[in-house]
Amino acid sequence: MTPRDGPIDAAQIRAILLEGYGLHVYELELLTGGLDRDAWTFRVKGSDGPEVVLRASRSLPKPGSHHVPRHLSAAGIEAVVAPVPTLSGELVVRALGLSWSVCPYVDGSDGWSPPLSTAQWNELGRILRAVHQTPIPQSFGGILKRDAFTVDRYVDGFDRCDAAIRELGSTDTALELAQTWASHRGTSLALIEQLARLAPVLQSQPRRDVSCHGDLHPGNVLVGADGLHIIDWDEVLLAPPERDLIFVPGLPGPASTAERDAAANEGAFGRAFRAGYGLDEDDVDWVALAYYRCERIVQDVIAFANEAVDLVRDGTAAGEPVRWLRHVLQPDGLAAGVTRRLPAHLRVLPDPGCEVR
């Protein structure tokens, strides 16, 4: 239970839970997993009542990430894991330089391992349809980000990575990163150019915004004995529904080698999801889907590159983030197939054999 810049002992955590939630802690367990190095999750057993999850984060609280799941849960979507209010009705506590929130504990595994079944993809479709159809109060307009389809931040982020990797030189720990970055730099630039070509199209279209989870990969879907539960609403925003469709299997777009090896199942999973959601292929805005898939890949590239740079600067080999960079950018990686279904005049990324409509 030690964040990177200083310890938080069990006594401090117990005091926060007692004062904020009236919870007498019987057992406290630090959970592992997740890519956010500035957040920590604890499983908490109280002296009475159900188990809960306590999350601590360096980030300042995002009101939307707490109020939206609470609103969706109150609207009857039981699959949404929402924060528990404090004794004074707040959804987040700020203490010890961290943001603290409590949610119900779900006893189950995430949707990566084992993978979601056909029936579970169908259930996820039904849940997401309910999320997208639930009206959001006008009062949330001031606390929810609305996607503006801006690309400048990705151009700037890539340029900073580019400069940082050059500054590392050719030391032993920097060499693997520099070689990987150089060999895939063209793909990264093409992804950003693809975003820049699609953004004006989306900016000019009528808005189709719904409340989107913003990061709905299977790792944020927990499989419990009573069904599926959606966690981690940190990236919630107002955006077209395609924002939440980027990880749906069977829709044209990125797929790992393992996923393509299971193409038959992938098609069945996608059909099950679409049946649950009530989604026809003609309902999909393929420009929006391509944009969001490109955006996610660019975000991952910048994040993994920054993590690798930090490790090299600390004198540590950056093997893990470099492997992720290769996974994302190699010819058969996540960038493959992103532009399928786009007309030729909007396509930057090469996509041999793509279907054009």
Secondary structure, DSSP 8 states (H G I E B T S, - for coil): ---TTS---HHHHHHHHHHHH---EEEEEEE---S-TTEEEEEEEESSS--EEEEEESS---HHHHHHHHHHHHTT-TTB------TTS-S-EEETTEEEEEEE---EEESTTTT--HHHHHHHHHHHHHHHHS---GGGGGTS-B-----HHHHHHHHHHHHHHHHTTT-HHHHHHHHHHHHHHHHHHHHHHHHHHHHHHHHHS----EEE-S---GGGEEEETTEEEE---TT-EEE-GGGG-TT-TTSSS---HHHHHTHHHHHHHHHHHHHHHT--GGG--HHHHHHHHHHHHHHHHHHHHHHHHHHHHTT---HHHHHHHHHHHSTTSTTTTTTTTS-GGG--S--TT----
